[in-house]
Amino acid sequence: MAATYEQIIRFMEEYFPAYSEQGQIEETQSVMDRFYAPDIKFDDGVITSRDQWYKACLSHPGILDKITPELIYADEKQQTAGALVTARAVETETGNVLSEIKMNAFYQLATDGNGELKIKHVRVFLESDPKKAERLMKVFGMKM
């Protein structure tokens, strides 16, 4: 059964703080199973499973990706959600913000065999300021 607009919005409102507070910490990361399908994929073609995504989330110890949604929207018919977010790379030891960037993220959702909503596919579009994108990539040790 397809999720309603209200269910999608509630799911996404719960997702962002869970990811920011628990999804990048090995001891609490399994809480994210509630949100991600086992075969989640990202448009970059590098991440094609939940296990790969979890490893990527743990690959930057000492830095947490704190995501704050500014706008969440949902399409009940297509079972999609999107959000305009501010992403901050925060140094855990000091609380210093190392990088801040706006992103648009689009999420293809699906209901699993238990009727639970899951994220299946993620598409991320970064703010167009090349200096901010470069800083973000450097902080997380990513290549452009």
C-alpha positions as CSV (number, residue, x, y, z in Angstrom):
1,M,0.0,0.0,0.0
2,A,1.3,3.4,-0.9
3,A,2.2,5.9,1.8
4,T,0.1,9.0,2.2
5,Y,1.4,12.5,2.0
6,E,1.3,12.9,5.7
7,Q,3.2,9.6,6.3
8,I,5.9,10.6,3.8
9,I,6.3,14.1,5.5
10,R,6.5,12.5,9.0
11,F,9.0,9.9,7.8
12,M,11.3,12.6,6.3
13,E,10.9,14.8,9.4
14,E,12.1,11.8,11.5
15,Y,14.8,10.9,9.0
16,F,17.0,14.1,9.1
17,P,17.6,14.2,12.9
18,A,18.2,10.4,13.0
19,Y,20.8,10.7,10.3
20,S,22.5,13.7,11.8
21,E,22.5,12.4,15.4
22,Q,22.8,8.6,15.0
23,G,23.5,7.6,11.4
24,Q,27.2,8.4,11.4
25,I,28.1,6.8,14.7
26,E,29.0,3.1,14.6
27,E,27.2,2.2,17.9
28,T,23.9,3.8,16.8
29,Q,24.0,3.5,13.0
30,S,21.7,0.5,12.9
31,V,18.8,2.8,13.8
32,M,19.0,3.9,10.2
33,D,17.7,0.5,9.0
34,R,14.3,2.0,9.7
35,F,14.9,4.5,6.9
36,Y,17.1,2.8,4.2
37,A,16.2,-0.1,1.9
38,P,19.0,-2.7,1.8
39,D,19.5,-1.9,-1.9
40,I,19.6,1.9,-1.5
41,K,21.5,3.6,-4.3
42,F,22.8,7.0,-5.0
43,D,23.1,8.7,-8.4
44,D,26.9,8.7,-8.1
45,G,27.0,5.0,-8.9
46,V,29.4,4.3,-6.1
47,I,26.8,3.6,-3.4
48,T,24.5,0.7,-4.3
49,S,23.7,-0.8,-0.9
50,R,22.9,0.1,2.6
51,D,26.1,-1.5,3.8
52,Q,28.2,0.6,1.4
53,W,26.3,3.7,2.6
54,Y,27.0,2.9,6.2
55,K,30.7,2.5,5.5
56,A,30.7,5.8,3.8
57,C,29.0,7.5,6.7
58,L,31.7,6.1,9.0
59,S,34.6,7.1,6.7
60,H,35.1,10.6,8.3
61,P,35.7,10.0,12.0
62,G,35.6,13.2,14.0
63,I,33.2,14.9,11.6
64,L,29.4,14.7,11.6
65,D,27.3,15.7,8.7
66,K,24.4,17.7,10.3
67,I,21.5,18.2,8.0
68,T,18.8,20.7,8.7
69,P,15.8,20.7,6.4
70,E,14.4,24.1,5.4
71,L,11.7,22.7,3.2
72,I,10.4,19.2,2.8
73,Y,7.9,18.3,0.1
74,A,6.3,15.0,-1.0
75,D,4.6,13.5,-4.0
76,E,2.1,10.9,-2.8
77,K,1.4,9.6,-6.3
78,Q,5.0,9.1,-7.2
79,Q,6.1,8.1,-3.7
80,T,8.9,10.6,-3.6
81,A,10.1,13.3,-1.3
82,G,12.5,16.1,-1.6
83,A,14.1,18.6,0.7
84,L,16.1,21.8,0.6
85,V,18.6,21.4,3.3
86,T,21.6,23.1,4.9
87,A,24.4,20.6,5.5
88,R,27.0,21.4,8.0
89,A,30.2,19.4,8.5
90,V,30.8,19.7,12.3
91,E,33.9,18.7,14.1
92,T,32.7,16.5,16.9
93,E,35.5,17.4,19.4
94,T,35.1,21.2,19.1
95,G,31.7,21.7,17.6
96,N,33.3,23.9,14.9
97,V,31.5,24.1,11.6
98,L,34.1,23.2,9.0
99,S,31.8,23.6,6.0
100,E,28.3,24.7,5.3
101,I,26.4,24.2,2.0
102,K,22.8,24.2,0.7
103,M,21.6,21.1,-1.1
104,N,18.5,19.8,-2.8
105,A,18.0,16.1,-2.2
106,F,15.4,13.9,-3.9
107,Y,14.3,10.6,-2.4
108,Q,12.5,7.7,-4.2
109,L,10.6,5.9,-1.5
110,A,9.1,2.4,-1.4
111,T,7.2,0.3,1.0
112,D,8.9,-2.9,2.1
113,G,7.3,-6.3,2.8
114,N,6.3,-5.1,6.3
115,G,4.5,-2.0,5.0
116,E,7.3,0.2,6.2
117,L,8.5,3.2,4.2
118,K,12.1,3.1,3.0
119,I,14.5,5.3,1.0
120,K,15.5,3.4,-2.2
121,H,17.2,6.0,-4.3
122,V,18.9,9.4,-3.5
123,R,19.8,12.2,-5.8
124,V,21.8,15.1,-4.3
125,F,22.3,18.5,-6.0
126,L,24.8,20.8,-4.3
127,E,24.7,24.6,-4.1
128,S,26.3,26.1,-7.2
129,D,29.0,28.0,-5.3
130,P,32.2,26.0,-6.5
131,K,34.2,27.2,-3.4
132,K,31.6,25.7,-1.0
133,A,31.4,22.5,-3.0
134,E,35.2,22.2,-3.1
135,R,35.4,22.9,0.7
136,L,32.8,20.2,1.4
137,M,34.7,17.7,-0.7
138,K,37.9,18.5,1.0
139,V,36.4,18.2,4.5
140,F,35.0,14.7,3.7
141,G,38.0,13.6,1.7
142,M,36.0,13.2,-1.5
143,K,37.1,13.7,-5.1
144,M,35.2,15.9,-7.5
